[in-house]
Amino acid sequence: MRIRQSFWSSLLHSERKEVIPSPLRWPAWAYAPIAAVFMVLLAVGSTTFAGSATWLANPVTAHWNAAANWTAGGPPNGPSDTATFDVSTITRVFIAVDTEVNGIVLNAGASAFTIAARSARTLTISGTGITNNSGLEQRFVANSLGTILFTGDSTGDRARVQLVDSSSLDISSHNPPGVTVGSIEGTGTVILGANNLTVDTNYHNTVFSGVIQDSGAGGSLTKLGRRTLTLGNANTYSGGTTISDGVLSVGNQTGSATGPGAVDVAAGILAGDGTIAGPVTIGTGSEGGPTAVLQPGEEGVL
C-alpha cells in the first residue's frame, strides 16, 4: 500500500513528467500503412498465383485470375496447375495477367467455352496440355497482341484457335515434333520455330489470312481432317507442307501460300487460286482412305 501511495503522490506533485513511449509499442495509426500494403499484397497473390481448381458453375465474372470464380485453390496459374471446366453460366473467360498452366481439362458434358488471351497477355500451356472430353468445340482466342504459347510436351487436342488483331500462336519452344490443334483461323501470326503444326479440321472450314513463319528454322504444316483450311496470305515457313486429308486451299495474291518448301499431297486435295513456290508431289492416296487430288482454280499457280 505504501508503495502505491508513494507512486501516485510522486505523479501528482511532480511539476513536469515526460512520458517516453516504448519503441516496441507504436501508436495505432502507425500500423495503418503497413496493414494496407499487406492487404494489397495478399489480394494480388490470391488473384494471380494460386493452384489447381475448377471454374465455378456460377462464377462472379469472366475474369480467369479472380479467385472468386474458382473452387478453393484457384485461380490456376503455375506450371503444375490444372484448370478444369464443367457446366457454367459464364463461358467466355479471359486472362488479365500472364498465366501459365500445366493443363486445361474440359470435363465430359462441359459447356462450350471461349478462353481468351488479350491485351498483350500470354496464356502458356506447358505440361499435359488441353484435354477436351466435353464432346463440344472449345475455342482458344488471342486478340489485341495476346499470345497462346505451347511449351514442353503439351497437346492442343482439337482446340479451335482464333487469332485476331496482331495476336499469335507460338509453338517455337515446344518439344519436337510439334503440336496438333483442331483448327486455325484469323489474321494473327503462327510461330513454328523448328516444329510442325498439325491442323485437324473436323469441325469447320476455316480461313487463316495471317502469317505462318519459322524464322528460317524449318517449321512445317500438316493438314488433317475432312474440312477445308484456306491459306489466304503469303507464308514464310520453310519446312514444307503435307496434306493427309481434307482440303488445303490457297488464296494468296502475292508470295507463296506454303512458303518456299515442298508440298506433299499424300491424300486429300490441294486447291485454290493462289500461288505455291515450292515443288508439289501428288501421291496415290491412302489405302481405303481419301485419294490425292490436285484441284487448282482458274488463276492458281504452282
Legacy VTK file of the C-alpha trace (Angstrom):
# vtk DataFile Version 3.0
C-alpha trace
ASCII
DATASET POLYDATA
POINTS 302 float
0.000 0.000 0.000
2.782 2.416 0.851
4.470 1.788 -2.457
1.259 2.527 -4.350
0.618 5.750 -2.403
4.152 6.947 -2.901
3.891 6.320 -6.644
0.666 8.284 -7.110
1.913 11.020 -4.821
5.002 11.475 -6.922
2.904 11.850 -10.053
0.571 14.428 -8.505
3.317 16.610 -7.074
5.704 16.425 -9.992
5.977 19.682 -11.894
6.833 18.015 -15.206
6.749 14.427 -16.286
7.755 13.301 -19.796
6.283 10.035 -20.919
8.519 8.284 -23.433
6.729 5.624 -25.481
8.360 2.245 -25.651
9.900 1.537 -29.064
8.011 -1.761 -29.003
4.639 -0.042 -28.714
3.824 2.020 -31.784
0.696 4.148 -31.902
-2.240 2.566 -33.720
-2.064 4.982 -36.634
1.482 3.825 -37.437
0.187 0.346 -38.323
-2.331 1.545 -40.930
0.065 1.931 -43.921
1.689 -1.436 -43.156
-1.662 -3.160 -42.931
-2.785 -1.577 -46.205
0.336 -2.763 -48.037
-0.089 -6.256 -46.579
-3.690 -6.446 -47.743
-2.743 -5.323 -51.263
-0.025 -7.967 -51.482
-2.407 -10.581 -50.170
-5.047 -9.606 -52.734
-2.570 -9.669 -55.606
-1.338 -13.089 -54.576
-4.829 -14.523 -54.281
-5.892 -13.295 -57.713
-2.690 -14.044 -59.630
-0.962 -17.179 -58.370
-2.843 -19.966 -56.659
-3.343 -23.633 -57.636
-5.385 -26.233 -59.483
-9.117 -25.554 -59.377
-12.435 -25.864 -61.224
-14.270 -22.942 -62.825
-17.494 -22.395 -60.911
-20.956 -23.250 -62.200
-21.999 -19.700 -61.283
-18.876 -17.526 -61.319
-18.981 -13.843 -60.394
-17.213 -12.535 -63.529
-15.429 -13.772 -66.666
-12.018 -12.987 -65.115
-9.736 -16.086 -65.037
-7.409 -14.508 -62.472
-10.093 -13.743 -59.875
-10.147 -16.305 -57.060
-13.897 -15.813 -56.551
-14.588 -17.517 -59.895
-12.932 -20.823 -58.935
-13.249 -23.547 -56.375
-10.873 -23.400 -53.411
-7.264 -23.219 -54.527
-7.833 -21.123 -57.653
-7.108 -19.349 -59.835
-4.801 -21.801 -61.629
-1.581 -20.011 -62.556
1.553 -22.104 -62.265
3.487 -24.818 -64.125
1.905 -27.588 -62.025
-1.653 -26.217 -62.038
-4.622 -27.701 -63.892
-7.667 -25.626 -64.825
-10.843 -27.707 -65.059
-14.053 -26.593 -66.736
-17.513 -28.094 -66.435
-21.022 -26.686 -66.897
-21.087 -22.943 -66.204
-23.243 -19.857 -66.668
-20.205 -17.842 -67.850
-18.374 -19.493 -70.714
-16.346 -16.611 -72.168
-13.284 -16.447 -69.944
-10.313 -14.088 -70.286
-6.905 -13.808 -68.651
-5.899 -10.368 -67.361
-2.296 -11.219 -66.420
0.249 -13.571 -67.968
-0.952 -17.021 -66.969
0.647 -20.477 -67.101
-0.976 -23.858 -66.552
0.141 -27.444 -66.821
-3.168 -28.400 -68.405
-6.710 -27.372 -69.220
-9.379 -30.065 -68.864
-12.898 -29.814 -70.295
-14.949 -32.431 -68.484
-17.490 -34.698 -70.160
-20.662 -32.670 -70.635
-18.894 -29.351 -70.066
-20.221 -26.178 -71.665
-18.653 -24.801 -74.851
-16.058 -22.280 -73.652
-14.101 -19.462 -75.239
-10.841 -18.854 -73.387
-9.089 -15.650 -74.426
-5.612 -14.169 -74.047
-5.930 -10.466 -74.787
-4.321 -7.074 -74.227
-0.759 -8.322 -74.784
-1.157 -11.128 -72.225
0.167 -14.672 -72.711
-1.574 -17.927 -71.896
1.156 -20.561 -71.550
0.231 -24.253 -71.671
3.369 -26.034 -70.546
2.635 -29.561 -69.327
-0.097 -32.033 -70.209
-1.906 -29.566 -72.456
-5.562 -29.359 -73.441
-7.821 -32.350 -72.780
-11.289 -31.943 -74.272
-13.699 -34.598 -73.017
-16.765 -32.402 -73.491
-17.759 -33.570 -76.944
-18.098 -29.897 -77.924
-15.886 -27.456 -79.763
-13.719 -25.385 -77.419
-12.288 -22.059 -78.568
-8.953 -20.540 -77.628
-8.699 -16.938 -78.764
-5.799 -14.487 -78.815
-6.527 -10.859 -79.629
-5.087 -7.376 -79.121
-1.469 -8.633 -79.111
-2.333 -11.634 -76.932
-0.416 -14.921 -77.267
-1.258 -18.589 -76.860
2.014 -20.377 -76.115
2.549 -24.144 -76.127
5.742 -25.432 -74.494
7.154 -28.734 -73.243
5.130 -31.715 -74.443
1.740 -30.015 -74.134
-1.040 -31.040 -76.508
-3.614 -28.895 -78.255
-6.216 -31.646 -78.573
-8.763 -30.303 -81.115
-8.894 -26.713 -79.934
-10.317 -24.150 -82.317
-7.611 -21.445 -82.316
-8.627 -17.961 -83.417
-6.047 -15.202 -83.840
-7.179 -11.577 -84.070
-5.535 -8.138 -84.050
-1.805 -8.913 -84.295
-2.051 -11.815 -81.846
-0.082 -15.055 -82.071
0.015 -18.807 -81.633
3.572 -19.744 -80.627
4.866 -23.344 -80.644
8.516 -22.455 -81.290
9.725 -23.503 -77.814
7.689 -26.731 -77.754
9.494 -30.056 -77.794
9.716 -31.799 -81.197
7.912 -32.809 -83.279
5.279 -30.149 -82.519
1.621 -29.600 -81.708
-1.787 -30.648 -83.077
-4.808 -28.350 -82.829
-8.324 -28.604 -84.208
-8.134 -25.568 -86.481
-6.547 -22.174 -87.002
-8.245 -19.054 -88.309
-7.933 -15.285 -88.277
-5.274 -12.728 -89.081
-2.528 -13.130 -86.493
0.837 -14.890 -86.603
1.689 -18.565 -86.128
5.269 -19.008 -84.916
6.575 -22.509 -85.630
10.287 -22.385 -84.926
11.596 -25.800 -85.992
8.336 -27.557 -85.109
5.380 -28.963 -87.020
1.854 -27.654 -86.603
-0.789 -30.247 -87.436
-4.263 -28.884 -88.122
-7.019 -31.477 -87.763
-10.004 -29.647 -89.246
-13.002 -31.824 -88.454
-15.291 -29.108 -87.081
-15.347 -26.217 -89.548
-13.982 -24.893 -92.782
-11.617 -22.107 -91.690
-9.640 -19.285 -93.315
-6.281 -18.157 -91.998
-5.134 -14.879 -93.525
-2.283 -14.157 -91.158
1.323 -15.319 -91.499
2.820 -18.698 -90.627
6.541 -18.206 -90.054
9.530 -20.029 -88.592
12.409 -17.503 -88.776
14.192 -19.918 -91.117
14.211 -22.771 -88.571
12.467 -25.333 -90.812
8.971 -25.384 -89.355
6.276 -27.294 -91.230
2.497 -27.613 -91.595
0.382 -30.776 -91.800
-3.281 -30.753 -92.836
-5.568 -33.484 -91.484
-9.348 -33.759 -91.175
-12.109 -33.736 -93.758
-12.782 -29.968 -93.710
-11.105 -27.155 -95.641
-8.289 -24.929 -94.426
-7.739 -21.897 -96.642
-4.446 -20.040 -96.502
-5.280 -16.520 -97.651
-1.870 -14.897 -97.358
1.780 -15.432 -98.242
3.588 -17.503 -95.623
7.296 -17.886 -94.896
7.702 -21.193 -93.041
10.325 -23.254 -94.829
9.958 -26.886 -93.743
7.243 -27.937 -96.176
3.562 -28.844 -96.163
1.837 -32.220 -96.014
-1.826 -32.818 -96.875
-3.137 -36.100 -95.479
-6.904 -35.491 -95.624
-9.480 -32.867 -96.469
-8.740 -29.751 -98.494
-5.917 -27.256 -98.290
-6.939 -24.271 -100.381
-4.537 -21.463 -101.272
-5.925 -17.987 -101.863
-2.903 -15.696 -101.571
-2.367 -12.865 -104.048
1.393 -12.490 -103.539
4.286 -14.697 -102.461
3.716 -18.372 -101.695
0.872 -19.647 -99.523
3.023 -22.566 -98.363
6.350 -20.763 -98.128
9.391 -21.881 -100.144
9.173 -25.529 -99.062
7.812 -28.574 -100.856
4.142 -29.583 -100.766
3.287 -33.277 -100.453
-0.322 -34.192 -101.234
-0.284 -37.640 -99.654
-4.082 -37.799 -99.581
-6.791 -35.193 -99.834
-6.981 -32.145 -102.091
-4.734 -29.196 -102.871
-6.940 -26.470 -104.346
-7.367 -22.741 -104.852
-6.446 -19.710 -106.943
-3.299 -18.769 -105.059
0.399 -19.313 -105.691
2.773 -22.000 -104.452
6.525 -21.587 -104.920
7.853 -24.994 -103.855
7.654 -28.323 -105.699
4.370 -30.224 -105.415
4.141 -34.010 -105.200
0.832 -35.799 -105.737
0.676 -39.176 -104.039
-1.633 -42.121 -104.565
-3.818 -41.524 -101.522
-4.192 -43.828 -98.544
-5.438 -47.391 -98.721
-9.185 -47.360 -98.101
-8.999 -43.591 -97.477
-9.045 -40.371 -99.480
-7.285 -40.101 -102.802
-4.708 -37.423 -103.582
-6.048 -34.714 -105.861
-4.671 -31.507 -107.379
-7.528 -29.089 -107.995
-6.185 -25.651 -108.930
-8.515 -22.752 -109.577
-8.549 -20.748 -112.801
-5.761 -18.461 -111.591
-3.847 -20.923 -109.452
-0.067 -21.032 -109.979
2.253 -23.873 -108.956
LINES 1 303
302 0 1 2 3 4 5 6 7 8 9 10 11 12 13 14 15 16 17 18 19 20 21 22 23 24 25 26 27 28 29 30 31 32 33 34 35 36 37 38 39 40 41 42 43 44 45 46 47 48 49 50 51 52 53 54 55 56 57 58 59 60 61 62 63 64 65 66 67 68 69 70 71 72 73 74 75 76 77 78 79 80 81 82 83 84 85 86 87 88 89 90 91 92 93 94 95 96 97 98 99 100 101 102 103 104 105 106 107 108 109 110 111 112 113 114 115 116 117 118 119 120 121 122 123 124 125 126 127 128 129 130 131 132 133 134 135 136 137 138 139 140 141 142 143 144 145 146 147 148 149 150 151 152 153 154 155 156 157 158 159 160 161 162 163 164 165 166 167 168 169 170 171 172 173 174 175 176 177 178 179 180 181 182 183 184 185 186 187 188 189 190 191 192 193 194 195 196 197 198 199 200 201 202 203 204 205 206 207 208 209 210 211 212 213 214 215 216 217 218 219 220 221 222 223 224 225 226 227 228 229 230 231 232 233 234 235 236 237 238 239 240 241 242 243 244 245 246 247 248 249 250 251 252 253 254 255 256 257 258 259 260 261 262 263 264 265 266 267 268 269 270 271 272 273 274 275 276 277 278 279 280 281 282 283 284 285 286 287 288 289 290 291 292 293 294 295 296 297 298 299 300 301
